[in-house]
Amino acid sequence: MDGTVTPTITATAPARTFRPHRDDVLLAVLSVLAGLLLWSLGVYSTSNRHFFPAWAALVPLLVLGPMELLRRTAPRVTLAVGTLGVVADQFTVGNLATVLIFTDLMYAAVVYGKPVMARRLPVQTGLITIAVTVASVAWLRTPQALMIGVVTGIVCFGPALTGATLRNHREAAEAARLRAEQTALLAEMDRSQAVVAERARMARELHDMVANHLSAIAIHSTAALSIDSPATSREALGVIRENSVQGLAEMRRLIGLLRDAGAEQEAAATPSLGGLDALLGQARVNGAASGLDFVLLDDRPPGDPLPAPVELAAYRIVQESLTNALKHAAPGTVRVRVSRDGAAGGLLTVRVDSPYGNRPGPRAPGSGAGLIGMRERTELLGGEFTAGRDGSVWLVRADLPADEKAVAE
């Protein structure tokens, strides 16, 4: 310790400087100058009920004039001072500029004051106007007494009513602007959600269309590499070429839909349950090397139409189930069963049973995206999806709503 005192630096917030609006400064200067000009010319608002010398009329003027600088920031204070000033002005020869300044302060108190003040002032000034009118008529008992009430209304009630009208219009415009911003925000959120949903749909379509062909290519290429036989390699290359060509065709179709997704092209390109025979025929060719056979059992009533989304979802679920069977199923028979409940608002049931067990020979890796895609397709239509082992088989089942009304909901 050397006894040295370290100075302490204390941070202080910068002092807030008051700076009136330039329009208020201009208004204050012009009001005072106009009042001085009227007083110098001898133009008074009254000449028969003053109690003080003529120069006394300058006191309310010079007090109310600077109040214009505070009309936006302290409307309650300016209105109180203005009221006292205009009352004091009535005991002098009077100055028209003082009265006009008061009317502006009343207007500013309604426009810039708190909402409670903006609501009360028009009512209060209206009641004051009525009270002054009744009192003047009862006291003077002349028709000219009505003019006192009219002047009172022009000086206090008129500015308050004008300010309330302007404030209501401003608040309505602000509310409309906020609603427009909220609407734009909701529209942007809807657009983002639509983009996400469309990307998920495209991902499912791409996976379901290409995964089957790529799985067959992977299996047969692995078989050709592991079995040193020209005949086996030739057969595997033929299957690889066929699946490559079909995969490229599916990719071109998807790209065409993305570029120009017209209604006619979409309807013509959408797969349906009518193509299950061809789909299983291709699966038989691809699964021959793994000892797999495929059987289709279609128990639907003949000529029974289904909504296009249901047809597409059912086809893709069968396609992905066959792809998974080619990857993982043990040798045996894969059974595809399609049936429809005959009850009102019935269900279309798609069931695929694959042999479960140790599989010899080559296998293709899986990522689980197929099961996720099948579940998403089913839930988007309001159906139920289950997949898992059931004894010696791997069961995939999807119950889809078969009527147009249920799909639309």
Phi and psi in degrees as a GROMACS rama.xvg file:
@    title "Ramachandran Plot"
@    xaxis  label "Phi"
@    yaxis  label "Psi"
@TYPE xy
-104.316  1.70041  ASP-2
81.2344  5.65017  GLY-3
-77.5292  133.489  THR-4
-96.9642  120.178  VAL-5
-86.5819  123.975  THR-6
-66.1859  140.762  PRO-7
-99.8862  128.064  THR-8
-101.248  119.232  ILE-9
-105.437  123.591  THR-10
-81.4955  128.062  ALA-11
-118.179  145.376  THR-12
-70.3402  141.437  ALA-13
-62.9938  138.41  PRO-14
-66.7117  137.314  ALA-15
-79.5716  124.243  ARG-16
-98.5909  134.289  THR-17
-85.7134  127.363  PHE-18
-132.996  107.885  ARG-19
-66.609  158.356  PRO-20
-65.9629  143.335  HIS-21
-64.427  -31.0306  ARG-22
-66.49  -35.896  ASP-23
-68.0572  -38.3099  ASP-24
-61.8554  -46.4426  VAL-25
-63.1595  -40.4705  LEU-26
-65.185  -41.4689  LEU-27
-64.1749  -44.9507  ALA-28
-64.0635  -47.1253  VAL-29
-65.489  -37.1428  LEU-30
-65.2643  -45.333  SER-31
-66.1846  -43.2904  VAL-32
-62.739  -40.2163  LEU-33
-64.5  -41.6533  ALA-34
-64.0166  -40.6436  GLY-35
-64.9066  -38.3335  LEU-36
-64.2019  -44.9574  LEU-37
-63.2969  -40.0809  LEU-38
-67.1273  -40.7763  TRP-39
-65.9738  -30.6688  SER-40
-84.521  -3.55152  LEU-41
77.9869  22.3374  GLY-42
-91.5637  106.504  VAL-43
-113.606  156.292  TYR-44
-81.091  -18.9453  SER-45
-153.207  156.924  THR-46
-140.304  6.0564  SER-47
-124.302  1.45405  ASN-48
-136.158  26.9429  ARG-49
-88.716  150.912  HIS-50
-116.724  -0.900243  PHE-51
-131.269  165.197  PHE-52
-62.6295  167.437  PRO-53
-62.1202  -35.0477  ALA-54
-67.0628  -18.244  TRP-55
-64.2964  -22.1208  ALA-56
-66.873  -18.4962  ALA-57
-75.8714  -21.3463  LEU-58
-65.2728  -52.5406  VAL-59
-60.3085  -36.2347  PRO-60
-62.2818  -47.5285  LEU-61
-73.3234  -19.1387  LEU-62
-82.0393  -43.2302  VAL-63
-75.9125  -30.4463  LEU-64
-55.9704  -52.4224  GLY-65
-64.7265  -18.2896  PRO-66
-64.0468  -21.4851  MET-67
-62.8278  -25.5067  GLU-68
-69.8879  -21.3703  LEU-69
-108.074  10.2552  LEU-70
-63.4419  -27.8659  ARG-71
-92.1263  -34.3335  ARG-72
-92.6387  -30.6092  THR-73
-136.516  65.0123  ALA-74
-64.9572  -31.1531  PRO-75
-67.2846  -43.1138  ARG-76
-65.621  -45.8668  VAL-77
-64.2864  -35.834  THR-78
-68.0588  -40.0744  LEU-79
-64.3613  -46.6071  ALA-80
-64.7906  -39.66  VAL-81
-63.5168  -39.0002  GLY-82
-64.022  -45.3462  THR-83
-62.7991  -39.1796  LEU-84
-66.9964  -42.4895  GLY-85
-70.8381  -30.1297  VAL-86
-68.4409  -42.9107  VAL-87
-64.1904  -33.713  ALA-88
-63.4231  -26.5719  ASP-89
-71.2707  -14.4873  GLN-90
-97.1203  5.549  PHE-91
-116.08  -173.691  THR-92
-65.6472  -15.7946  VAL-93
84.6391  149.414  GLY-94
-138.353  126.844  ASN-95
-62.6424  -32.4975  LEU-96
-64.8002  -35.1092  ALA-97
-62.5845  -42.4045  THR-98
-64.9172  -41.7591  VAL-99
-65.0831  -38.0063  LEU-100
-62.2172  -40.7762  ILE-101
-62.6435  -42.2646  PHE-102
-60.865  -38.2791  THR-103
-68.4218  -38.5473  ASP-104
-64.8999  -36.1899  LEU-105
-64.8304  -44.5351  MET-106
-60.8684  -45.3973  TYR-107
-66.3617  -34.4792  ALA-108
-62.8748  -35.9244  ALA-109
-76.0152  -40.3491  VAL-110
-74.1166  -43.5728  VAL-111
-105.079  -6.84368  TYR-112
-77.9323  -177.671  GLY-113
-69.0507  157.539  LYS-114
-57.1957  -35.6275  PRO-115
-62.9179  -44.2083  VAL-116
-63.8399  -40.0025  MET-117
-64.5698  -31.9148  ALA-118
-79.0791  -34.9716  ARG-119
-83.7453  -36.4349  ARG-120
-59.3511  -45.4685  LEU-121
-59.7022  -38.382  PRO-122
-68.3624  -45.323  VAL-123
-64.8012  -44.8705  GLN-124
-66.5211  -33.0771  THR-125
-64.9791  -42.333  GLY-126
-66.599  -38.1161  LEU-127
-62.4035  -42.0603  ILE-128
-60.8607  -44.6574  THR-129
-64.2755  -42.6352  ILE-130
-64.0717  -42.5208  ALA-131
-64.6257  -40.3344  VAL-132
-63.5293  -46.5585  THR-133
-64.7463  -42.9028  VAL-134
-65.3349  -38.5924  ALA-135
-66.2482  -44.0915  SER-136
-65.8284  -40.0157  VAL-137
-69.3523  -29.4468  ALA-138
-85.3249  -48.3577  TRP-139
-86.1917  -30.0307  LEU-140
56.4193  41.0961  ARG-141
-135.26  151.422  THR-142
-60.3127  -29.5028  PRO-143
-65.5472  -16.2132  GLN-144
-66.1893  -22.2749  ALA-145
-64.3801  -27.7696  LEU-146
-64.533  -29.8942  MET-147
-63.3836  -42.0431  ILE-148
-66.1258  -38.2688  GLY-149
-63.5401  -45.3408  VAL-150
-63.9488  -40.6485  VAL-151
-60.4319  -42.075  THR-152
-64.6368  -39.2038  GLY-153
-66.7882  -37.072  ILE-154
-77.7927  -39.6732  VAL-155
-114.174  -49.0742  CYS-156
-71.7078  -39.8493  PHE-157
-60.1698  -52.2301  GLY-158
-61.2798  -37.6656  PRO-159
-65.4534  -42.2337  ALA-160
-66.3759  -40.5125  LEU-161
-63.3932  -44.0082  THR-162
-63.5871  -39.1862  GLY-163
-64.8122  -40.0502  ALA-164
-63.2208  -46.0646  THR-165
-63.595  -41.1265  LEU-166
-65.4468  -39.6738  ARG-167
-62.5575  -40.9537  ASN-168
-64.1343  -41.1888  HIS-169
-64.539  -43.5735  ARG-170
-65.348  -37.5588  GLU-171
-64.9743  -40.9746  ALA-172
-65.0484  -39.538  ALA-173
-66.2669  -40.4096  GLU-174
-63.9275  -39.8162  ALA-175
-64.6781  -38.2033  ALA-176
-65.1777  -42.4127  ARG-177
-64.0753  -40.2367  LEU-178
-63.6086  -39.1954  ARG-179
-64.1946  -41.1738  ALA-180
-64.7756  -41.5962  GLU-181
-64.1556  -40.2392  GLN-182
-63.2439  -42.3136  THR-183
-64.0749  -38.8452  ALA-184
-65.0585  -43.4375  LEU-185
-64.1785  -39.0575  LEU-186
-63.2854  -39.6459  ALA-187
-66.7969  -39.1451  GLU-188
-64.2656  -41.9297  MET-189
-62.9593  -39.7243  ASP-190
-65.3656  -42.2764  ARG-191
-63.347  -42.8639  SER-192
-64.6541  -37.816  GLN-193
-65.1347  -39.259  ALA-194
-63.9913  -43.8473  VAL-195
-62.6246  -43.7467  VAL-196
-64.0874  -40.1002  ALA-197
-67.1863  -38.997  GLU-198
-64.2849  -39.3747  ARG-199
-65.0064  -39.9701  ALA-200
-64.3458  -42.6583  ARG-201
-62.983  -39.1723  MET-202
-63.3486  -41.3279  ALA-203
-64.6963  -44.8155  ARG-204
-61.325  -44.4535  GLU-205
-64.0562  -43.4597  LEU-206
-64.1241  -46.4141  HIS-207
-67.2978  -33.6127  ASP-208
-77.3554  -38.2969  MET-209
-98.955  -29.2597  VAL-210
-60.9943  -38.27  ALA-211
-60.2691  -47.595  ASN-212
-68.3342  -42.2381  HIS-213
-66.6185  -35.7315  LEU-214
-63.487  -44.3549  SER-215
-61.9538  -40.9314  ALA-216
-62.4524  -43.6157  ILE-217
-63.8634  -43.0047  ALA-218
-65.3278  -48.1352  ILE-219
-72.2094  -33.1566  HIS-220
-67.4076  -37.2021  SER-221
-65.2999  -39.2725  THR-222
-64.8532  -41.5072  ALA-223
-64.221  -34.3528  ALA-224
-76.6759  -31.4375  LEU-225
-87.5335  -24.77  SER-226
-107.92  117.398  ILE-227
-87.8144  76.2202  ASP-228
-141.703  124.296  SER-229
-59.2782  -38.6347  PRO-230
-65.8116  -43.9971  ALA-231
-64.2215  -41.2902  THR-232
-64.5957  -39.9174  SER-233
-65.4042  -42.9493  ARG-234
-64.5503  -41.7849  GLU-235
-64.8176  -40.2495  ALA-236
-65.0272  -35.7646  LEU-237
-63.4487  -43.324  GLY-238
-65.9308  -39.7917  VAL-239
-61.5746  -43.987  ILE-240
-63.1742  -44.0011  ARG-241
-61.664  -44.7442  GLU-242
-69.8483  -32.4247  ASN-243
-64.9251  -44.4867  SER-244
-63.501  -44.919  VAL-245
-66.0192  -38.4037  GLN-246
-63.939  -40.2615  GLY-247
-64.0659  -38.5841  LEU-248
-63.5845  -42.374  ALA-249
-63.4015  -40.2227  GLU-250
-63.5142  -42.068  MET-251
-64.1678  -37.9397  ARG-252
-64.2165  -43.5216  ARG-253
-64.474  -42.7067  LEU-254
-62.2553  -40.0479  ILE-255
-62.7979  -39.0275  GLY-256
-65.8277  -38.1912  LEU-257
-69.0864  -34.4337  LEU-258
-76.0447  -39.5177  ARG-259
-145.116  84.6503  ASP-260
-86.7076  64.3002  ALA-261
-72.8814  159.376  GLY-262
-64.5705  -42.215  ALA-263
-66.9539  -42.9135  GLU-264
-65.6909  -39.1497  GLN-265
-64.7221  -43.9871  GLU-266
-64.8166  -39.6163  ALA-267
-71.9335  -28.7478  ALA-268
-95.0441  -7.96811  ALA-269
-76.2216  124.021  THR-270
-67.8354  156.909  PRO-271
-140.992  175.606  SER-272
-67.2868  -16.8381  LEU-273
-65.6437  -16.7791  GLY-274
-95.9331  12.4351  GLY-275
-67.7305  -34.4583  LEU-276
-60.7526  -45.5662  ASP-277
-66.2375  -36.5024  ALA-278
-64.8182  -42.4516  LEU-279
-72.151  -32.0723  LEU-280
-62.2346  -41.7458  GLY-281
-65.9576  -39.0569  GLN-282
-63.7643  -35.4657  ALA-283
-62.4862  -40.6055  ARG-284
-65.2747  -43.3681  VAL-285
-71.4545  -28.8891  ASN-286
-96.8555  1.95129  GLY-287
-62.4051  -39.9783  ALA-288
-66.9103  -22.5257  ALA-289
-97.685  3.98432  SER-290
76.0538  30.5968  GLY-291
-106.633  141.717  LEU-292
-125.246  153.796  ASP-293
-129.301  133.464  PHE-294
-128.542  134.644  VAL-295
-108.902  127.428  LEU-296
-120.091  102.802  LEU-297
-104.977  103.779  ASP-298
-98.8226  15.227  ASP-299
-73.6232  148.545  ARG-300
-62.9021  142.808  PRO-301
-66.5257  143.18  PRO-302
66.1624  26.9316  GLY-303
-94.9908  104.926  ASP-304
-73.2281  150.451  PRO-305
-129.426  150.846  LEU-306
-59.9649  145.962  PRO-307
-57.9288  -40.8766  ALA-308
-61.7834  -34.8794  PRO-309
-69.6299  -43.7843  VAL-310
-57.8708  -46.4834  GLU-311
-64.0505  -45.6518  LEU-312
-62.2817  -44.1204  ALA-313
-63.3891  -42.4004  ALA-314
-61.6612  -45.4523  TYR-315
-67.3376  -34.5641  ARG-316
-65.8512  -43.5811  ILE-317
-63.5613  -42.6047  VAL-318
-61.2331  -45.3141  GLN-319
-69.4353  -35.1302  GLU-320
-64.4345  -39.6213  SER-321
-66.1386  -38.2997  LEU-322
-61.4221  -43.7887  THR-323
-64.9797  -35.9561  ASN-324
-64.9327  -40.5465  ALA-325
-63.0537  -32.1215  LEU-326
-78.7321  -42.0299  LYS-327
-125.151  -17.8095  HIS-328
-69.8572  147.173  ALA-329
-76.7331  162.049  ALA-330
-56.6978  138.04  PRO-331
154.655  -158.099  GLY-332
-108.835  129.183  THR-333
-97.8222  121.367  VAL-334
-107.827  127.29  ARG-335
-111.554  120.729  VAL-336
-121.554  129.155  ARG-337
-122.803  122.679  VAL-338
-141.747  161.547  SER-339
-132.642  133.606  ARG-340
-72.4721  133.9  ASP-341
-82.5124  -5.69676  GLY-342
-69.391  163.357  ALA-343
-62.6609  131.97  ALA-344
64.4605  37.8865  GLY-345
-66.9461  -178.762  GLY-346
-116.302  145.864  LEU-347
-96.5886  120.07  LEU-348
-106.112  125.73  THR-349
-114.83  123.378  VAL-350
-132.997  131.065  ARG-351
-128.126  119.591  VAL-352
-107.898  123.282  ASP-353
-119.847  142.133  SER-354
-61.2904  135.714  PRO-355
-114.99  129.856  TYR-356
162.487  -170.583  GLY-357
-70.6406  130.29  ASN-358
-110.186  122.442  ARG-359
-80.0023  160.763  PRO-360
83.6185  -168.717  GLY-361
-70.7473  148.622  PRO-362
-133.174  147.769  ARG-363
-98.8911  140.086  ALA-364
-70.0525  153.772  PRO-365
-129.128  156.28  GLY-366
-116.422  -6.79435  SER-367
85.7516  -2.37393  GLY-368
-67.2121  -28.1697  ALA-369
-65.0069  -45.9383  GLY-370
-62.485  -39.4307  LEU-371
-63.1052  -44.1225  ILE-372
-63.6449  -41.393  GLY-373
-64.0218  -41.4797  MET-374
-64.5923  -41.6114  ARG-375
-62.8917  -43.2736  GLU-376
-60.5163  -41.7981  ARG-377
-68.0942  -45.2901  THR-378
-69.3961  -30.2876  GLU-379
-63.3093  -27.9788  LEU-380
-94.0398  0.904358  LEU-381
82.0877  22.6849  GLY-382
-99.848  -169.634  GLY-383
-125.11  140.584  GLU-384
-130.695  135.676  PHE-385
-136.601  145.637  THR-386
-151.73  134.202  ALA-387
166.573  177.634  GLY-388
-78.4663  135.684  ARG-389
-132.671  85.9971  ASP-390
73.0463  -120.834  GLY-391
-95.666  11.1782  SER-392
-127.776  157.267  VAL-393
-102.681  117.861  TRP-394
-103.862  131.39  LEU-395
-122.226  124.863  VAL-396
-138.756  134.692  ARG-397
-133.104  126.289  ALA-398
-105.848  113.318  ASP-399
-112.926  141.082  LEU-400
-64.8695  131.911  PRO-401
-100.571  -5.00189  ALA-402
-103.833  152.591  ASP-403
-62.9494  -36.9023  GLU-404
-65.4815  -43.8732  LYS-405
-65.9446  -37.3653  ALA-406
-67.4381  -39.4463  VAL-407
-64.9962  -36.1607  ALA-408
